[in-house]
Structure formats: C-alpha cells, structure tokens
Amino acid sequence: MPTVIERPNLLGMDPAALAELVAQWGGKPFRARQLQRWIHQRGVASFDDMTDLARDFRGLLSERCFVAPPQVSTEHISADGTRKWLFDVGMGNAVETVFIPEDDRGTLCISSQAGCTVACPFCSTGYQGFNRNLTAAEIIGQLWYARSVLQNDIASARLPGGEPATPERVVSNVVMMGMGEPLLNYDNVLTALRLMLDDNAYGLSRRRVTVSTSGVVPMIERLMRDCPVALAVSLHAPNDALRDQLVPLNRKYPLRELLEACNRYLEHAPRDFITFEYIMLDGINDADEHARQLIDIARQVRCKFNLIPFNPFPQSGLKRSPQHRVRLFSQILIDAGVVTTVRKTRGDDIAAACGQLAGDVKDRTRIEQRLPNRAEIQVKERG
C-alpha cells in the first residue's frame, strides 16, 4: 500500500518549524515570515487569499498543507459581556475557551487538554476526567479564532468616521487557565507560547501571557529556561495536609519544593512576583489560621494572592465562602502587607467562570470515582 503523508496544519507550527518547512521546499526565510503574518496577524486560512505570495508557492501550500482552527460547536455570551466558545476537537471531545472583556484589557482563557488528570475536587473539569493533550494547532487555534471573531465585531460596528479598537474589545492578554494542566502538555504549550510572543504572529508581551499550573515542579524549571512568561500557581491551600486533598499533585511535589521552584522562576520571570490563586471554600480553607499560614508563604516568595470565590457545580458538594468571610480573610493578608485581590466572578450565568469549564470529554481515566467528597476533605483536614 502507498504511504499516506499527512498534511501539516500550519497553524500549529512555531517560527522555527515553519521556516524549516519552507526551506525544504526551496523557500527563503522571508517567505516563512510572510506566511506566518498572513496566518496569525491577518487571520487568513485560504492560501489563495495570501496575495503577496508567489502563485507557484500558493499552489504548493494548497497541495501540501492547510490552516484550520478547531471547529466551533456553540457560542454563549454572558450578560456581563463574557463570551464562551465550545470547540470540537474530535472523537467526542470538546474544550471551552472564554473571552473576558474588562475596562483596560481583553483576556482570553485558553484550554490545553481535553479534560485534566490533576483532578482537583473543586474544579468541574476534573470531574470530566481526561482524554488527551491538545495539539499546538488546537491550542493556538483558540486564540486565532477568538481574534478573528472580535476583529469582525469591531469592523461590523465601526462608524463612518472610524472607531478605535479599545483594549477590552480585542485580545490583549492570554491566560492558560482553561481546561487542563498546561505543563503536562509541555511541548505543545511551548509552541503556542512562542507564537503568542512572536512579532510576526501575535506579538504579545511576556507580561501579558500567563501560564497557570497546579505545581508541576520539573516543568516550571523547563519553562523558566525555554520561555519565561508570567506564572500563576493554583495554590488553594496553605499547608501540605490540606493541599494533598485539594490539589492531589501536591503529594508528588509538596509545598516546599513548589515554593523553591517559584523562587528560581522569579530570577528569569518578566514579572517580579508569582500569582498564587486561592479558591475560597466554605469551612475548608477559609479560616483565619489558613490566612496566617499564607502570610508565612508570602514571606518566602515574592507574590500576590488572588482569592477566587468558588463557583459551585452539583458534583462537588462544596460551597462558596460567604462574602463576609472572604473580606475578613483578605483583610488579614492585606494588614500583613501582602498584595491581595478578590477575583470578580464573570460569566457564571453561562458556566464560564473560574472552575466551571467542563467541555465534553470522553474520559479514559475514571477520575470521578477517585475524587473525594466534602466530608472526606473536612475529616482529613481536622485530623
């Protein structure tokens, strides 16, 4: 039987890989840069529309490769302007991407895996289990698609005299905080990050691209060397006993190792602090003593805390900390001189808020059977 050669999706090739591919066809490096600008800056998927490329070259591209983001299944728009897209990534799997417009920026929250293996009990993605890593094309394709939609919206609403593309109407920031643990899909995430930062692609600042991790220590070290961007760590507990229950990865990489890795990362990071994300769970991790333990962590690592009101979903059995408890908890940190913010809940009416992303995953791991319930977490913490 003849060998079937799979055509590459150019959307998922970083600058070096694209230049190498074009060189194999006898093209010069500037051709690769031209092609990259058409794909990522102008959002063009049809080679016929790339008018400053030679006709022969366009014919070769059409024959040997393609440009395609994942297919969108649904779109939902929240009352607060938040938008959520469900992307079909094949074999019965779908992932979610969220755009959050704010006064001074537009933030896109991107998924990196169909499901997640970390299985934090407060995260609805964890209850979906895990199927596979997303490809680089599927990761960057979320940004490619969102930018295209938002730019079209701006163009369609433009007044005769012209209307500026204000920051909240375009993607100015990207956070790898969607479905999945980014650092467990390292190679594909790295390719996507390099495209986000490249001046011939999306040209984002390292300070405006954030990778959020539950604490994969060896991969934090690799990211520090390969492509240091802003780092957020899903902390969610101030001690190992509780974090073992809330973030099971802690059993492999306990807090001491994680904090040491954070300090090393700061030596190369574009920001001079690590963001520690801390979900507020009623009666679980929101006591005054927990806040005091966080102060001790802040003495070890230059950081800010982002307190996140829990967004309930039926399977968890967990509850959101009352507003007055969140205020008291944050005030303890602030009084100790620790920079602390409380995340505003956005998009919860379309299940697009933090911790609510679930998509549609054909689980290969049976994770839900291993997740603890609220009573088990409380018993182990008190013990």
Beta strands, then each sheet from edge to edge (+ up, - down):
strand 1: 71-77
strand 2: 83-90
strand 3: 93-101
strand 4: 106-109
strand 5: 113-115
strand 6: 130-133
strand 7: 173-176
strand 8: 209-213
strand 9: 230-234
strand 10: 274-280
strand 11: 303-309
strand 12: 340-342
sheet 1: 1+ 2- 3+ 4- 7- 8- 9- 10- 11- 12-
sheet 2: 5+ 6-
end
